[in-house]
Structures are given as structure tokens and as C-alpha cells.
Amino acid sequence: MQLDDDTFQQMIANDPDLQTVSLKQISDHYAVSMRLLNRYIEQGSLHAVKLGRHYIVTIASLKLFLSATSRGTQDSLSRTINEMYEEEQQGRRAADRQM
């Protein structure tokens, strides 16, 4: 069965699991870095599709990722975010010392 464009667009519009979000939208909404999201994609924890230079994530994939995030993973996520923040701060301090 072949779908015409209008039918396909209606199908996507009526099924939120087929709708997509960008990594930037996820990053902004959940207050996590793009770098961390890319790391999850590289590890295979978050399924995404690369279109050109950008990734998109279906709502279904995001829901699956979030539901699979157990308390231990949430703690790990917090540690990873804290580690990345500390690395960034160390880099800034080093740059300030060079000035």
C-alpha cells in the first residue's frame, strides 16, 4: 500500500510517537548538555537518526529512554553532568590563568 503525502502527514500528526524532537529541544527541556545527549546516542542508550549534521529523536524513542532510566541511571546522569560541569570549570580556570 502506497501512501500519498497528505495521508502520510496526517498519520504523523495524529500519532505523537511518530513526531520528532531535536537534541537542542531535549537539551533545553531537560537541562542536559548536547554533549551528554551525543554520548548517550554513541553508547546506544538513546536512539536517534542523523539527518545531515543534526540528530532527531522520535517521541517514542525519548519515552523509551526516559522510562528505562532507573534511579541508578539517574544518579549516574547526575554524576556525569556534574563531571562535565567540573571539567568545563577547570577549563575556564586554566584559560583565565593564561590571560
C-alpha positions as CSV (number, residue, x, y, z in Angstrom):
1,M,0.0,0.0,0.0
2,Q,1.4,3.3,-1.0
3,L,0.5,6.5,1.0
4,D,0.1,9.8,-0.6
5,D,1.8,12.8,1.1
6,D,-1.4,14.1,2.7
7,T,-2.2,10.7,4.3
8,F,1.3,10.4,5.5
9,Q,1.4,13.8,7.1
10,Q,-2.0,13.2,8.8
11,M,-0.7,9.9,10.1
12,I,2.3,11.5,11.6
13,A,0.3,14.4,13.0
14,N,-2.2,12.0,14.7
15,D,0.5,9.8,16.3
16,P,2.7,11.6,18.8
17,D,5.1,8.7,18.9
18,L,6.0,9.4,15.3
19,Q,6.7,13.0,15.9
20,T,10.3,14.1,16.4
21,V,12.3,16.4,18.5
22,S,15.8,17.8,18.1
23,L,18.6,17.3,20.5
24,K,18.5,21.0,21.2
25,Q,14.9,20.7,22.2
26,I,15.7,17.8,24.5
27,S,18.7,19.6,25.9
28,D,16.7,22.8,26.7
29,H,13.8,20.9,28.2
30,Y,15.7,18.5,30.4
31,A,18.7,20.9,31.1
32,V,21.3,18.5,29.9
33,S,24.1,19.3,27.5
34,M,24.2,18.4,23.9
35,R,27.5,16.6,24.5
36,L,25.8,14.3,27.0
37,L,23.0,13.5,24.6
38,N,25.5,12.7,21.9
39,R,27.3,10.4,24.3
40,Y,24.0,8.6,25.0
41,I,23.5,8.2,21.3
42,E,27.0,6.9,20.7
43,Q,26.5,4.4,23.6
44,G,23.2,3.3,22.0
45,S,21.2,4.3,25.1
46,L,19.2,6.9,23.1
47,H,18.1,6.0,19.6
48,A,18.4,8.9,17.1
49,V,18.6,9.4,13.4
50,K,21.2,11.7,11.9
51,L,19.8,13.9,9.2
52,G,22.7,15.9,7.7
53,R,24.6,17.3,10.6
54,H,21.8,17.0,13.2
55,Y,20.1,14.2,15.1
56,I,16.4,13.8,15.5
57,V,14.7,11.6,18.1
58,T,11.2,10.3,17.9
59,I,9.0,10.9,20.9
60,A,8.7,7.1,21.2
61,S,12.5,6.7,21.5
62,L,12.6,9.5,24.0
63,K,9.9,7.9,26.1
64,L,11.7,4.6,26.0
65,F,15.0,6.2,27.0
66,L,13.3,8.0,29.9
67,S,11.3,5.0,31.1
68,A,14.5,2.9,31.0
69,T,16.2,5.5,33.2
70,S,16.2,3.8,36.5
71,R,17.2,5.5,39.8
72,G,20.8,4.3,39.3
73,T,20.9,5.7,35.8
74,Q,19.5,9.0,37.1
75,D,22.3,9.1,39.7
76,S,24.8,8.3,37.0
77,L,23.3,11.0,34.8
78,S,23.7,13.5,37.7
79,R,27.3,12.4,38.2
80,T,28.1,12.7,34.5
81,I,26.5,16.2,34.4
82,N,28.5,17.2,37.5
83,E,31.7,15.8,36.0
84,M,31.1,17.7,32.7
85,Y,30.4,20.9,34.7
86,E,33.6,20.4,36.7
87,E,35.6,19.8,33.5
88,E,34.2,23.0,32.0
89,Q,35.0,25.0,35.1
90,Q,38.6,23.6,35.2
91,G,39.0,24.6,31.5
92,R,37.7,28.1,32.3
93,R,40.1,28.5,35.3
94,A,43.0,27.3,33.1
95,A,42.1,29.8,30.4
96,D,41.8,32.6,33.0
97,R,45.3,31.8,34.3
98,Q,46.7,32.1,30.8
99,M,45.4,35.6,30.4
